[in-house]
Amino acid sequence: MIDLKDYGIDMWPEDKIADFRRTLLNWYDQEKRDLPWRRNKNPYHIWVSEIMLQQTQVQTVIPYYHRFLDWFPTVAELAVADEERLLKAWEGLGYYSRVRNMQKAAQQVMTEFDGVFPSSHENISKLKGIGPYTAGAIASIAFDLPEPAVDGNVMRVMARLFEVNYDIGDPKNRKIFQALMDKLIDPDRPGDFNQALMDLGTDIESAKNPRPDESPIRFFCAAYLHGTYDKYPIKKPKKKPRPIEIQAFIIQDQDGRFLIEKNDQGRLLGGFWSFPILETTFISQQLDLFSDQETVLKRFSKTTTFEESYGLAIDWSSQSFPLVKHTFSHQKWTIFLTKGKVTTISPIHNRTVAWVSRNDMANYPMARPQKKILETFFNT
């Protein structure tokens, strides 16, 4: 346990802590959001919601949450789910490593915990993809354990509450906010306490356009009382995503079917189907999403490279399409579309491909960039 005084923070006396808990929980009892995962204490349901809520807004998550539990109602069914169905269930949420880790964790539950979701903070933390925040959330909400759930929202509230002069985006500073929450969390209602701070941090004390005058804890808040609210939290700006140019090849056969390919190798969008694509910006540093490295690095034009890589002779169209743009956390794609047609279909070796109709594409898991390409292509 760290000493908060070493970080310039004076913890309140016990009577003030008790008053803070009452104030926050009284507000939560009146104002809490009615969310589907709050209607029971099923740890599996809570786990699914917490993983989905990482990097994704509540209103977006709700329909995904219902569908996911409809398709995989138990940990056991998640553990044995087919990868394509799993990705289809997550399609559109992004950050797909989350759902892959969930399946690995479900398999851990089945093999290491006899199919019963672990009920201790220590064992919950052992599951794949579950970090300190998620472990704290599940432990406190599902099992009433006094474990803090410290995420960006909570750190923002704490930074303002105690005027914490440390960057909330720096992982090494997380221990400061964890220590604060260890002192403050209500031992009788830990799950409600954590969720109250979540609700407060996503609305009244949000990162953008906060409404400090409406905060139920404003008279406990040092930044509010000292007029320094705009200074907190301290957070250095993120690095801008790297710009990448991508060439997407929209190839049809004589029957109008489209060539799509499954990404069997790339870490980014692995397991998803897309039109074949190549990175064109840094040809010597290929992202290599769908293409053989040695072939791609040959000094050929885009279309020649494609024809050689796929063993197809293609009649290329001169039709132009609007650019498609998509931003990941670390990359910003600009996607150029090139259309072509084959007169005869040759076998394509060493790739997982399919020729599918427009309607049949709905049966294949496709990430958001591919969906944007489809929207642009069919609307041009």
N, C-alpha and C positions, 0 to 999 in steps of 0.2 A: 504493500500500500504506500503510495507516495504521500509526501507532506505537502498539502496545498499551499502552505505559507511559502514554500520554496518557489512558488510560481506567482507570488504576489496576491494570493486569494485568501481572504479571511472567511472561514465557514461560520455560518450563523449559530447562535445558541439553540439548544433543543426546543425551546418553546416557540422560537420563530420558525424552525423547520416544521414543527407540528402544525403551526398556523398556515404555513405555505401549502402543506399537503391538503389540509381541509379546504382551503380556498380553491386550489386547482381541481380537486375531486368534486366539490360542489358545482363548479362550473361544468365539469364533464358530465355529471349526472343530468344536467339540464340541456346541454348543448351537443352531446356526443352524436356523431354521425351514425345513421342506421345502415350498417354494412353487413352483407350476407355472412361474412366469416366471423362476425361478432355474435352470431345467434346461437353458437354452441361453443364448447371448449374442446372440440375434436382436434387433437394436435396435428393430424394429417391435413385437415382443412386450413388450419392456421398456417401451417408450413407452406402449403401451396400459395396462399394469399400473400404471405410475406416475400416469397421468392418472386412472384409476379409483380409485386409493388416496387421492387428494386428497379429503378430507372423508368418506371411507367406510372402514369397517373391513375388515380382510383377509378374514374369513370370509364377509362379504357379497359381496366382490368376486369371489372364486374362481369361482362358477358364471357370473357375468356375463362374466368374462374368457374362459372356455372357449366360451361361446356367441358372443361377439363375434368371436373368431378363427375360429369355425366359419362364421359368416355373412360375414365380411370377412377372409379369410385373408392378404391382401396389402395393401400400401399402395395399389396400383393399384385394387383393388376397393373400398377405403374411399373413394377419391377420387371415384368415380362412383356411390356408393350413393344410392339413393332416400331422400329426407328422412324419410318415414314409417317406412321399414324401419330407418333409422339410429336414430330416436327410439324405436322399438319395442325395439331391441337395448339401449338405455340405460334403458328404462322402469323406474322404481323407484330408480335411483341418485341422482336429483336433480342440481342444479347443471348443467343441460342445456347451458349455454354451453360446457362442457368438450367434449362430443362434437361440437358444431358447429365449434368451433375445431380439433378433430382432423381433421375432414374438410377444412377449409381448409388445414391444414398438409400433409395428404396430397396435396392438389392442388399445393401448393408443391413437394413432393418430385418430383412428376411433371413439372412444368413448369420448375423452376429447377435440379433436380439429376438430370435424366434418369432419374427413377424409382428412383434409388438413395438410400437413407437417408443423409444426410450424416454423416461420421465425425469432423468436427472440432467442438470446443466452440463455436467462433464460428458455424459454419453451423447447428448444431443450435439455437442460440439465436435464429436468424432465423425459425424456424418459428412459426406462429401458435399462441398458447396455451402456449408453452413458456417458462417463466420460469427464473430462475437455479437454483432447486432441481432442477427436472426436467431441465434441460440438464446439470447436474452429475451427476445420477443416470445418465442415458443414456450420457454420455461416459465415466464411470468404469466402469460395469458392462458396457456393450457393447463399449467400445473401449479399456479399461484406461488411460484418460487420468487423470492425477492432479488431478482436478477435484472439489472438495468438493460435497456435496449437503446444503445447509443448510436444514432445515425446522424446524418447531416442536419436534419430538422432539430433534433434534440441538442446537438452541439451549438446550433445557432441560438436557440433559446437560452442555453447555459452561458454562452459567450456574452449575451446582453445582460443576463441576470447578475453576473459577477464581474463584468468588464474584463473578460479574459483576453490578455494581450498576446495570444498565441494563435498562429494560423490553423484554422479548423481543417484545412485541406492537407496538412502535413500529417501523415500517418503516425509519426512519433509523438504527436501531441494528443492523440486520442486518449491516452492514459489519464490526462488531466480531467477530461470530461467524464470518463469512466469513474474516477475518484469522486467527482462532484455528485454524480448520480448514485454512487454507493451510499453517500451520506443522506441524500434527499429521498430516495425511493420509499414509498409507503410499504411497510412490511405486511400490512393486513390486506391491502388491495394493490399489489405490485403490477398486475396486468392492466388494471384501469389507470394507474398512475402513468405507466409507459404510454398507453394509448391516448391519454389526455394530452401529453406532451406532443405526441405525433399529430393529433388534431390541431393543436395550437400552432405548431411549427409549419403546418401545411396551409394554414389559413391566416389567422390574425397576425402571426409572427412569421410570415413567409419571407422568402429571400427578396422578392420583388413586391413593391407596394404594400408593405406591412401597415397595420393599423394599431400602433402602440396604445393609443388612447382607449381602445376597446379591449385591451388585454386584461384578463381577470387577475393576472399577477403583476400588473404594472407597478404597484406600490412596493413590491419586493425587488423590482428590477433596478439595479444600480445605474445602468445606462439610461433608463427612462428618467430616473430621479436626478441624474447629474447632467442631463442634456447632451449625452454622448451617443445616443441611440444610432445615429447614422454611421458611427465609427465601427460598430460591431455587427456581425463577426468579422474578424480579420481573415481574409482569404486571398491568396495570390491568384491572379487569373490563370486559367488553364492554357496549356499549349494549344495553338490552333491546329486543326486537323490537316494532314499533309494532302495537297491536291494531287489527284491521280486522274489520268485520262484512260477511259475504257472503251474498247470497241466491241459492240454486240453484233453478232451475225444472225440475222433472221432468215433462215433457209427453209424453203418450202419444196415439196415434191409435186408431181403432176396432179395429185389428188388434193392439193392444198394443205396437206399435213405439215406441221412444223417440226424441225429438228430441235430437240431439247436434250440437255445433258445433265447428269447428276454429278455434283462435285464430290468425288470420292476421296480427295486428298487434301484439299486446302482447309486450313483451320478456320478461315473466314468463310462463313456460309457453307461449311461442310455438311453434306447430306441433303442439300437442297437442289432442286432442278432449276435450270435457267436456259435461255438461249446460250450457245457457246460464246464466250467472251475472252478477250485478250486485253492485257494492259498495254498501252501504247506510249505512255509518257517516259518511263524508264526501262527501255528495252533490255538493258543489261542488268536490271534488278527486278526481274519479273515477279509479280505477285503470283503468277502461275495458278490462277484459280481453276482453270479447266484445261490447261494445255501442257503438253510435254515440254519440259524445259529446254532440251537440246534443240528441238525443232523450232521453238519460238525464238530462240536466240539467233537463228540464221538471219542474215541481213536481207530479208525479202520484204516486199510490200505487205500490207495487212492482208489483202485478199489472197496473195500467193502463199503466204504463211498459213493461212487458214486452209486453203485447198490441199497443201502438202500435209498438214497436220491431220486432216480428216480423210484424206484420200478421195475427195469428191471433185468432180468437174462442175463448175457453177457458172450459170449465166447471171452476171451481176447487173442489178438495176441501178439506174442513175437517180432514182427518186431520193429526195432529201427529207429528213425528218428533224423535228425540233430536238435540241439537246435534252437529255434526261439528267437530272442532278439528284444525288443522294449523299447525305452526310452521315458517316459513322463517327464514333467518338474520336478516332485517330486518323481517319481518312475522309477526304471529300472527293467523291467521284463525279466526273463529268463523262457521260456516256454517249457515244456516237453510235447511231444505228445504221447498219448496212444490210440491204435486202438482196437476196439472191434466190435462184431457182435451179434445182437439179432435174435433169431429164431422166436419168436412171439412178437408182440407189445402189451404191456399192457398200459392202460390209465395212463397218468402222470398227477397227480393232483397238483393244486396250483402253476402251472408254465405255462408260455406261450411258447409253443414249436411247432415245425413243423418238419415233415419228408419231405425233399426236395431233388430233384435231383441236380447234380452238376450244370446243366445249369440254374435251377430255382433259384439258390442262388443269381444270379444277380438282382433278383427282391426285395431282402431284403437289407436294409441299414446295412452295415458292416464297422466297424472301421478298421484302419490300422493294429492293431495286428492280427485280424481275417484274413485279406487278406494275411498277411505274413504266417500265419499258413496254409492257403490254398495253397499258392505257394510252401511251403516246402513239404506238404503232397503229392501233385500231381506231384512233381518233384523228389520224392524219389523212 
